[in-house]
Amino acid sequence: MITSGIEDEDKWLAEGIAGIQHHAFYMHRALDANNLREALKYSAQLLSELRTSRLSPHKYFELYMRAFDELRKLEMFFKEQDRHGCSVADLYELVQHAGNILPRLYLLCTVGSVYIKSKDAPAKDVLKDLVEMCRGVQHPIRGLFLRSYLAQVSRDKLPDIVSECEGDADTIMDAVEFVLQNFIEMNKLWVRMELQGPVRVIEKRNKERNELRDLVGKNLHVLSQIEGIDLEMYKDTVLPRILEQVVNCKDELAQYYLMDCIIQVFPDEYHLQTLETLLGACPQLQPMVDIKTVLSLLMERLSNYAASSPELLPEFLQVEAFAKLSNAIGKVIEAQVDMPVVGAITLYVSLLTFTLRVHPDRLDYVDQVLGACVKKLSGKAKLEDTKATKQVVALLSAPLEKYNDIVTALTLSNYPRVMDHLDDGTNKVMAMVIIQSIMTNNTCISTADKVEVLFELIKGLIKDLDGTPVDELDEEDFKEEQNSVARLIHMLYNDDPEEMLKIICTVRKHIMTGGAKRLPFTVPPLVFSALKLIRRLQGQDGEVDGEEVPATPKKIFQLLNQTVEALSYAQSPELALRLYLQCAEAANDSDLEPVAYECFTQAFLLYEEEVADSKAQVTAIHLVIGTLQRMNVFGVENRDTLTHKATGYSAKLLKKPDQCRAVYACSHLFWVDDQDGIKDGERVLLCLKRSLRIANAAQQMANVARGSSGPITLFVEILNKYLYFFEKGNPQITGAAIQGLIELIKNMQSDTTTPDRASDAFFASALRYIQFQKEKGGAMGELYNTINV
């Protein structure tokens, strides 16, 4: 059926074009013969082809253009009076005798164009006559093309201020009146198309109307080109007349298109000065009109206008542009009760964009827009509409992009209230956008109040919202989110210790609600932030009377103890142990022996009760030994207790090689190479001898299990420890002892059936070092002379 209809139209168009060409041939012959009567006869027959109602607008346009080309030739003939011997006034009367109204009016418009150009009659009278007589054609398509032809031929003959035809202020009004009258009649014809034909072809009809809309819109373009129209005339006459027609036509398609045309064709300066009038029409439009796009376009035009010159800002303030736009949007949303949420939010996004570009310093305006959005969203469930959600994200992102400073956004009271209406997934996305903004701009959040607001904004990353279990989240996404939160914590800083402690307490309050899976990411940066503060406060360990206890290391350590303790409950004992050791070092630097001892106690408890994996135990015990070795705050009794624990745990590791290495590492606990450091040579020697026994036992076990004694690596490592303490002047480590150990290793090398190249190279390197020290001479050379390699 559709194919058949298209084929029929093509056939009808071909017939029409053939008819035009046929009559045009005889018209050209009459023109060449200067035969006016024959020329009018064949031109009328040619134009009769435009009387068809069987063509769609697209096909009719092709036919019209063929006729238009011929009319241009006819117009040239009419201008040459000496060829046809008839005055223009008589010609104007003569063409009105054409039999059919459509050819008659086309000819009348053609002659009327020549008539105005001849100045034999006032342009305004001719134009008024033409625009009135064109009412004789009421078929929408034929009428629209006829009036379009009238607009085309009269465009350069309007009696405006720069026209050669007339010249005073009244003529400007005449020109405006003519264009407005033609526009109104064309719009009526265009709207009437909506009422033609059955309802079932409404989609096709709308498509045809869209094809014809530019014919109507050109009138507004012509109006905008009349240079005599100043702001006062536009404000008092032109805009009210246009808007009256727009509102009264009550057609959705026409209202949307014409509002769009008004905004596009007239100057931005006029829009600004007539904002109230223009916006006043918006609530009166039909409910289905896409008014959000129209208003968004208007605000974009005004924003660009404001950005073009800073000197224009007073004009915006004078006309109260923001207040008028905000009020108009509120009225439109109120009038269009069926407007979807996404439409309302889109309007607020456009208004916010306008505000940020025109009034960036008015944060109260920005907050007002966000508040209006909250009001629209209040009472509704969290947004599930993807388009609406994207618009809310755009609304929230706009201030961040404009100010490049989250601190500014934190002062907006309605900002978090808008975020509350996002679903959990989008809330996280927005939280990541906020954190990314802070990182990109290197923003420092410096007060506890701002931190409170910030963490309220990003709560979707910090804790489970609405009971969503964290196990359902994608592992990679979860890690990225939590690492972002961890980086954020490092951006919180204040030079004032009191305020910094408040920030730490605020952060702790929020992250402790995150659950076992989040704490391993968020607790460490908080701990290090607190330790940094402690090192700034070293020496302030006293108690101060008063209601509010100031920030002191002791107070912060109490907070840290509770914080790290939560990690042990979150199945992260190894991380908790590391953090306790970090706290112990800070306590050592602050000369707080009880705190340092408590940290080691907690670390040992975790080691005993929670660290079960053998590899984790090895790592943990070496961390403990290394940290304890650097401690100088402990008295003799506390240090002995802790070193005894460390050596005891070292000897109880699962694997013999691990035992050996941990035990010889403990030797450093008894020999600290500082001015006031402990130097207990006997206990160093005991550790080294114990490690030798363990290494020997490891060799024997390897011999039983694999039939070979295994590598000598452990013995060479112990030899290196002997050499270290020998050089440090430990009287218990003698050259004879080192000589005996070297001989022992050489014997083991000769006894092994499967030499190990790595171990042999390791031993050879140790021997070369001894030889190097002997040859170097001096006090160290004399010391090494007792050893033979």
Secondary structure, 3 states (H helix, E strand, C coil): CHHHHHHHHHHHHHHHHHHHHHHHHHHHHHHHCCCHHHHHHHHHHHHHHHHCCCCCHHHHHHHHHHHHHHHHHHHHHHHCHHHHCCCHHHHHHHHHHCCCHHHHHHHHHHHHHHHHHHCCCCHHHHHHHHHHHHHHCCCHHHHHHHHHHHHHHHHHHCCCCCCCCCCCHHHHHHHHHHHHHHHHHHHHHHHHHHHCCCHHHHHHHHHHHHHHHHHHHHHHHHHHHCCCCCHHHHHHHHHHHHHHHHHHHCCHHHHHHHHHHHHHHCCHHHHHHCHHHHHHHHHHCCCCCCHHHHHHHHHHHHHHHHHHCHHHHHHHHHCCHHHHHHHHHHHHHHHCCCCCHHHHHHHHHHHHHHHHHHCCCCHHHHHHHHHHHHHHHCCCCCCCCHHHHHHHHHHHHHHHHHHCCHHHHHCCCCHHHHHCCCCHHHHHHHHHHHHHHHHHCCCCECCHHHHHHHHHHCHHHHCCCCCCCHHHCCHHHHHHHHHHHHHHHCCECCCCHHHHHHHHHHHHHHHCCCCCCCHHHHHHHHHHHHHHHHHHCCCCCCCCCCCCCCCCHHHHHHHHHHHHHHHHHCCCHHHHHHHHHHHHHHHHHCCCHHHHHHHHHHHHHHHHHCCCCHHHHHHHHHHHHHHHHCCCCCCHHHHHHHHHHHHHHHCCCCCHHHHHHHHHHHHHHHECCCCCCCECHHHHHHHHHHHHHHHHHHHHHHHHHHCCCCCCHHHHHHHHHHHHHHHCCCCCCCHHHHHHHHHHHHHHHHHCCCCCHHHHHHHHHHHHHHHHHHHHCHHHHHHHCCCCC
